[in-house]
Amino acid sequence: MLNKAQLIGFTGADSEIRTTLKGKKYAVLRVATSRYTKKEGERQDFTTWHQVEIWSPGTVKWLEGRVLAKGTKVYVEGEIRNERYTDKDGKEHYFTKIVVAGPGHELKSLDRPETNPEPEPGEEG
């Protein structure tokens, strides 16, 4: 069976590292993708928000050393999971998330790395 999602979008907040009660670290991102249509010559934009959880140890470690800031363009490849929880009033809520955890799953920053400007003549680089 195949269960795979591929997204290219922008982060809606800085990446966040969390720890489970048993001490396992994972990362959380919110990623926005968009599409548009034209109706009567007028452009209409539609944004979809995706909750992304990263459990791959190497990727979590990579994220610990840097923050993917709000507005970073990212590529996400992972598994689609449907979850539910019950709130304090007893009402059930359902949501979908993308989980980056297994072989073939990945998270990449698509933003260009910052480059150091050329030193001015007479400056050491």
MOBELZI-V84893 format. One record per residue. N is the residue number from 1. RES is the residue in three letters. PHI is phi in radians with two decimals (999 if undefined). OMEGA is omega in degrees with one decimal (999 if undefined). D_FIRST is the distance of its C-alpha to the first C-alpha in Angstrom with 1 decimal. Layout:
n = [N N]
res = [RES RES]
phi = [PHI PHI]
omega = [OMEGA OMEGA]
d_first = [D_FIRST D_FIRST]
This chain:
n = [1 2 3 4 5 6 7 8 9 10 11 12 13 14 15 16 17 18 19 20 21 22 23 24 25 26 27 28 29 30 31 32 33 34 35 36 37 38 39 40 41 42 43 44 45 46 47 48 49 50 51 52 53 54 55 56 57 58 59 60 61 62 63 64 65 66 67 68 69 70 71 72 73 74 75 76 77 78 79 80 81 82 83 84 85 86 87 88 89 90 91 92 93 94 95 96 97 98 99 100 101 102 103 104 105 106 107 108 109 110 111 112 113 114 115 116 117 118 119 120 121 122 123 124 125]
res = [MET LEU ASN LYS ALA GLN LEU ILE GLY PHE THR GLY ALA ASP SER GLU ILE ARG THR THR LEU LYS GLY LYS LYS TYR ALA VAL LEU ARG VAL ALA THR SER ARG TYR THR LYS LYS GLU GLY GLU ARG GLN ASP PHE THR THR TRP HIS GLN VAL GLU ILE TRP SER PRO GLY THR VAL LYS TRP LEU GLU GLY ARG VAL LEU ALA LYS GLY THR LYS VAL TYR VAL GLU GLY GLU ILE ARG ASN GLU ARG TYR THR ASP LYS ASP GLY LYS GLU HIS TYR PHE THR LYS ILE VAL VAL ALA GLY PRO GLY HIS GLU LEU LYS SER LEU ASP ARG PRO GLU THR ASN PRO GLU PRO GLU PRO GLY GLU GLU GLY]
phi = [999 -2.12 -2.41 -2.53 -2.11 -2.21 -2.27 -2.20 -2.83 -2.07 -1.21 -1.64 -2.81 -1.08 -1.10 -2.34 -1.70 -2.15 -2.29 -1.27 -1.06 -1.58 1.58 -1.47 -1.59 -2.61 -2.06 -2.24 -2.36 -2.04 -2.15 -1.82 -2.02 -2.51 -2.53 -2.49 -2.32 -2.08 -2.20 0.94 1.36 -1.77 -1.38 -2.12 -1.70 -2.26 -1.88 -2.06 -1.72 -2.16 -1.53 -2.15 -2.03 -1.97 -1.97 -1.09 -0.96 -1.12 -1.25 -1.10 -1.09 -1.04 -1.26 -1.12 -1.51 -2.71 -1.92 -1.43 -1.24 -0.92 1.63 -1.27 -1.39 -2.33 -1.94 -2.20 -2.30 -2.89 -1.70 -1.49 -2.27 -1.80 -2.21 -2.56 -2.58 -1.92 -1.39 -1.13 -1.60 1.50 -1.54 -1.45 -2.18 -2.06 -2.64 -2.03 -2.41 -1.85 -1.98 -1.79 -2.53 -2.07 -1.04 1.49 -1.62 -2.78 -2.31 -2.32 -1.45 -1.76 -1.25 -1.23 -1.17 -1.15 -1.92 -1.38 -1.16 -1.09 -1.18 -1.16 -0.95 1.63 -1.62 -1.57 -1.67]
omega = [-180.0 176.2 -175.6 174.5 174.5 -178.4 165.0 -177.4 -177.7 178.6 -178.8 178.4 176.2 175.8 -175.3 175.5 178.0 178.9 177.6 177.4 179.2 174.6 179.1 -179.3 173.7 -178.1 -179.7 176.1 167.0 -176.1 178.0 170.1 -178.6 174.5 177.3 174.0 174.4 178.7 -178.2 177.9 -178.2 179.4 175.3 179.4 177.6 179.8 174.2 179.0 -179.0 172.9 -178.6 174.2 179.7 -179.0 179.6 -174.4 -179.5 179.9 177.4 178.9 177.2 -179.2 177.3 -177.9 -179.9 175.3 169.3 -173.7 175.2 179.3 178.1 176.1 -176.0 170.5 179.9 174.3 -177.6 -177.0 176.4 176.5 175.2 -176.7 174.3 175.1 178.6 -178.5 -175.7 177.8 178.4 -179.4 178.6 177.2 179.8 176.6 179.1 177.2 174.6 -177.1 177.2 -173.2 -170.7 177.4 179.6 176.9 178.3 174.0 178.7 169.7 178.9 175.6 177.6 177.5 177.6 178.9 177.2 178.9 176.5 178.3 176.3 177.1 -179.2 176.4 175.5 -176.5 999]
d_first = [0.0 3.8 6.7 9.8 13.4 16.3 19.8 23.3 25.9 28.9 29.2 31.1 32.8 33.2 30.4 30.9 30.4 30.2 30.4 29.0 31.5 30.6 31.3 27.9 28.1 25.6 26.1 25.9 26.1 26.5 25.6 26.9 25.6 27.7 28.2 31.3 32.8 36.4 38.2 41.8 41.8 40.9 37.9 35.8 33.4 30.4 29.0 25.7 25.6 22.6 22.7 21.3 21.3 21.4 21.0 20.9 24.3 25.4 24.7 26.4 29.3 29.5 29.8 32.5 34.7 34.5 33.8 31.7 34.4 34.1 33.6 31.8 29.4 26.0 22.6 19.7 16.2 14.0 11.6 12.6 14.1 16.4 19.5 22.8 26.2 29.5 32.5 36.0 37.0 34.2 32.3 28.5 26.8 23.2 21.8 18.8 18.5 16.7 16.4 17.1 16.6 14.5 14.5 14.2 15.4 18.9 21.9 24.8 28.1 29.0 32.6 35.1 36.6 40.1 42.6 46.0 48.8 51.2 54.2 57.4 60.2 61.9 59.0 57.1 53.3]
